[in-house]
């Protein structure tokens, strides 16, 4: 519902909605802080310590499925290397909506024996994805030639060689 409202507002009254969207964006940081703190406070370390093997197994399966399906889909679409080889690395991080769904699962099934176990398993998987996701994404960007391997900023804004738009180590975003 909120997505549809945002779509309608932005396309019908774009000048009037700028202030609303700026305010919502400013308020999002405290909301996210409270949300993630509450989710973290619900973690049962006793259960979590027994879930790491299962979480790592499920994370490995998820990453393998992402890798295989991305390569297959891009192959069918006729996309060649390096995009076909490295796009999957940008699809690994997943915390936002997954944490919300894990919280809903934990709350909905709190009175059942599997509820806390499933909640902690999901949180462990999210934590693993968030630890390895950014590094995998950077690896994919570097290996595909989209950015240089050095530290610091990976992209700069501005024209280069008459091009407009986002500039990366490999060229413009349109390349």
C-alpha positions in Angstrom: 0.0 0.0 0.0 2.8 2.4 0.9 4.7 1.7 -2.3 1.6 2.5 -4.4 1.0 5.7 -2.4 4.6 6.7 -3.0 4.3 5.9 -6.7 1.2 8.0 -7.1 2.4 10.9 -5.0 5.8 11.1 -6.8 4.2 11.0 -10.3 1.2 13.2 -9.7 2.6 15.9 -7.3 6.4 15.5 -7.5 7.2 19.0 -6.2 4.8 18.7 -3.2 6.1 15.3 -2.2 9.8 16.1 -2.0 9.5 17.5 1.5 7.5 14.5 2.6 10.1 12.0 1.3 13.0 14.0 2.8 11.3 14.0 6.2 10.6 10.2 6.0 14.2 9.6 5.0 15.5 11.7 7.9 13.3 9.8 10.3 14.3 6.4 8.9 17.7 6.2 10.8 16.2 6.3 14.3 13.4 3.8 13.3 16.0 1.4 11.9 18.2 1.7 15.0 15.2 0.9 17.3 14.1 -2.0 15.0 17.5 -3.6 14.8 18.2 -3.1 18.5 14.9 -4.8 19.4 15.6 -7.7 17.0 19.1 -8.1 18.5 17.7 -8.1 22.0 15.5 -11.1 21.1 18.4 -13.3 20.1 18.8 -16.3 22.4 22.6 -16.9 22.5 22.0 -20.5 23.8 20.0 -21.4 20.8 22.1 -19.3 18.5 25.3 -21.1 19.5 23.8 -24.4 18.3 22.5 -23.0 15.0 25.7 -21.9 13.3 26.3 -25.1 11.4 22.8 -25.1 10.1 22.9 -21.4 9.3 26.2 -21.8 7.4 24.8 -24.7 5.5 21.6 -22.8 4.5 23.7 -19.7 3.6 25.9 -21.9 1.4 22.9 -23.4 -0.4 21.4 -19.9 -0.8 24.6 -18.6 -2.3 25.0 -21.6 -4.6 21.4 -21.2 -5.9 21.9 -17.4 -6.4 25.2 -18.1 -8.3 23.6 -20.9 -10.5 20.4 -19.1 -11.3 22.1 -15.8 -12.1 24.6 -17.5 -14.4 21.8 -19.4 -16.1 19.5 -16.5 -16.5 22.2 -14.2 -17.8 23.3 -17.0 -20.2 19.8 -17.2 -21.6 19.7 -13.4 -21.9 23.0 -13.5 -23.9 25.0 -11.6 -21.3 28.7 -12.4 -21.4 31.5 -12.1 -18.9 32.4 -10.3 -16.7 28.8 -9.5 -15.8 27.6 -13.1 -16.1 30.5 -14.2 -13.9 30.2 -11.7 -11.1 26.7 -10.3 -10.9 25.7 -12.9 -8.2 28.0 -11.3 -5.7 25.7 -8.2 -5.5 22.7 -10.3 -4.6 24.0 -11.9 -1.4 23.3 -9.1 1.2 19.7 -9.4 2.4 19.2 -7.9 5.9 16.4 -5.4 5.6 13.2 -7.2 4.7 14.6 -10.6 6.0 15.0 -9.2 9.5 11.5 -7.9 9.4 10.2 -11.3 8.2 12.3 -13.1 10.9 10.8 -10.9 13.5 7.3 -11.7 12.3 8.1 -15.4 12.3 9.5 -15.2 15.8 6.5 -13.4 17.1 3.9 -15.5 15.3 5.4 -18.8 16.4 6.7 -17.8 19.8 4.5 -20.2 21.6 5.6 -23.2 19.5 8.8 -25.2 20.1 10.2 -24.4 16.7 9.5 -20.6 16.9 12.6 -19.5 18.8 14.8 -21.9 17.0 13.6 -20.8 13.6 13.9 -17.1 14.6 17.5 -17.6 15.8 18.4 -19.6 12.7 17.1 -16.8 10.5 19.0 -14.2 12.5 22.2 -16.2 12.2 21.8 -16.5 8.5 21.2 -12.7 8.2 24.3 -12.0 10.3 26.4 -14.3 8.0 25.0 -12.7 4.9 25.7 -9.2 6.2 29.3 -10.1 7.2 30.2 -11.7 3.8 27.8 -9.8 1.5 29.7 -6.5 1.2 33.0 -8.2 0.7 31.5 -10.4 -2.0 29.9 -7.4 -3.7 33.2 -5.5 -3.8 35.0 -8.6 -5.1 32.4 -8.8 -7.9 32.8 -5.2 -8.8 36.6 -5.4 -8.8 36.7 -8.7 -10.8 34.2 -7.5 -13.3 36.3 -4.4 -13.9 33.6 -2.0 -12.8 35.8 -0.4 -10.1 39.4 -0.4 -9.2 40.6 -2.7 -6.3 41.9 0.2 -4.2 40.4 1.5 -1.0 38.3 4.5 -0.7 35.5 5.6 -3.0 34.6 3.1 -5.7 32.8 5.6 -8.0 32.8 9.3 -8.7 30.2 11.5 -10.3 30.8 13.7 -13.3 31.4 13.6 -17.0 34.4 11.9 -18.6 35.4 12.0 -22.2 32.1 13.7 -23.1 30.0 11.1 -21.2 27.5 12.1 -18.6 26.5 10.2 -15.5 28.1 7.9 -13.0 31.8 7.2 -13.7 33.5 4.0 -12.5 37.0 2.7 -13.0 35.8 0.9 -16.2 33.9 3.8 -17.6 30.4 5.3 -17.5 27.4 3.4 -16.1 26.1 3.2 -19.7 29.2 1.2 -20.9 
